Amino acid sequence: MTSAEATADERAELDKALYDALDPLASAIRSRASGLSEAGSWEADPVDVTLSVLAAWKVVDEEVKRLTAFAAATAGSYGASYEQLGAVWGITRQGARKKWPDAVPRRSTARKDTALELFGGTAELAQDPTSGEWTWTGDGADGTHGAAEGDTGYTTKEEAAAHAGAFLREHAADPS
């Protein structure tokens, strides 16, 4: 991507366009605050006039932030990374993630599943994408269905596999 810096002429054009867009908003804000008509609101106290301009810039600033977040999310939806967003904005990848936390979709929000076959039965190990905890469900060879108890979640896949394996061993097919 080429430089995002604007030339002096482009900045002058932007300044003019922003002031042209700002004037009606500042006049409306000043009119509401002073009770004067929009045409006569320039006759208000100079402090009030300048504060109304500042208030209008605040509205513009909030709108630019909203539109910027929308542009970042759009870029993210097309595959831009936080590193790319940060580079365009002149900040780090971490800074971009903090500025626009939902702009880039998480790599995988799908569950990570693993199958386990032991003692004639099967179990599925699954990792919750939000908490990272592992759980299991299984069917023993004797037809008994089982799962991790209640809200039990395991820190590692191996721990969940050990509990699932113990269930499958307990419910192995009767050798006779």
N, C-alpha and C positions, 0 to 999 in steps of 0.2 A: 504494500500500500504506500502511496506517495505521502508526502508531508501534509499534515492537517493544518499547518500554519497558513494564515490568511495574509495576502499582500496588503500593502498600505492602502491601495485603491479599494480593495475588497472590504477592508475595515471601515473606510470612509463611507462606502455604500451601505454597509451594515449599520453603522451609527445613524445615518440618515433614516433608514427604514425603521429602526427601532424607535427613534424619536418621533417619527411620523405615526407609528402605531401607539406609542405611549401617550401622546398628547390628548386624545379623546378620553382615555382612561383617567389620566391625571385630572382633567377638567371635570369629569363626572364625580370623582372622589372629592375634589375641592368644593364642588357645588353642593354635594350632600353635607359635607362638614361645615360649610360656611352659611348655607341657606340661601346663597346668592345664585342667580341663574348661571349657567355654564359660560355664557358670554361675559357676564360681569364678574366671574369668579377670579379673574386676573387682578381685580382691584382689591382683593383681600389682603390681609396682613402678609408681608413678604415671608415671614416665618411659616405661616400657614400654607402659602403657595409652594414653598420649597418642600415642606413636609408632605404635601399632597403628591408632589413628584416622587419623593422617596417612597411613599406608600404605593404608588403605581409601579415603581421598580420592584418592590417586594412581590407584588402580584405577578409581574413578568418573571421574576426569579423563580417563584414557585412553579409557574407553568413550564419554564425551561427545564427545571428539575424533573417534572413529571414526563415531559416529552423526551428528555434524555434517558430516563429509565425505560421508557417504551422503546426507544431506539436500541438500547443495550439488550433488552429482552428479545427484540426482533432479530438482532444479530446473533444472539445466543441460540434462538430457535432454528437458525439456518446453519448452526454448527460452529460459530465463533467461540473461542475459549476465553476464560478469564484473562489469560496472558495476552491475548490479542486485544481484548477490550481495554485492559490496562495500558497497553502500548499506545493505543489511539488516544487515550485520555491523559497520558503522561504520568501514570501511576503504576505501582507494582501489581502483579497478579492478585496478591492478597488484598491490596487496596481496592481493586475492582470487585472482588468477591464481597468485600465489606460494603462498598457503595451500592452495588446491585446484587443483593444476595440470591435473588431468584432468576437472574438473567440467563444463566446457563443451566440447562436441565442436568440433573445428576446423571452420571454415567449409566447407572443401572438401579432402578427402583424395584426390579423384579426380585423375587426370592431366589436365593441360591439353594438349589436342592441337590441332594446326594442320595442315591439308593444304596441299600445295604441288604445283602442276602446271606442269612446264616441259619443253620439248623432247620432248613426246609421252609423258613418263613422269610418275609420281606419287611423292611422298614424304610421309611423316607425321612431323611434328615433335612431340615429347612432352617435357613437363617433369615431372621426378620431384618428387612433392609433399614428399618428405623433404629431399632435398639442394638442390632448386631448379635442378639442372642440366638442360640440354636435350640430347636425343639425336635421332637420326633413323633411319628405315628407308625404303627406297624400291625401286621397280621401274622400271628404265629402259625406254624404248620398245623396246629390242632384247631385252627379256625378262630381263635380268640383274637379280638381286636384290642389294641392298646395304644396309649399315647402318654406323653409326658404329663405328669399330674398337674391339674389346675393351671396356674399361671407360671409353672416352672419353666424357666429358660436357663440354658447352660452357656457358660462363657465361651467354650470352645466346641468345635465340631466333634473332636475326639471324646469329650465328656458326654455329649448327647449320644454318640455312637456306642459308648460303653453302656449307657442305660438302655438303649434300644437293643443292644446285643444280649444283655441280661434278660430282657423280656423275651426275646426270641428263643434263648436257651431254655427258659422256664416253660415255654409253650412249643417245644419241639414235638414233632410227630412221635407218637408212641411206637417204640421199636418193635412191639409184638404185633 
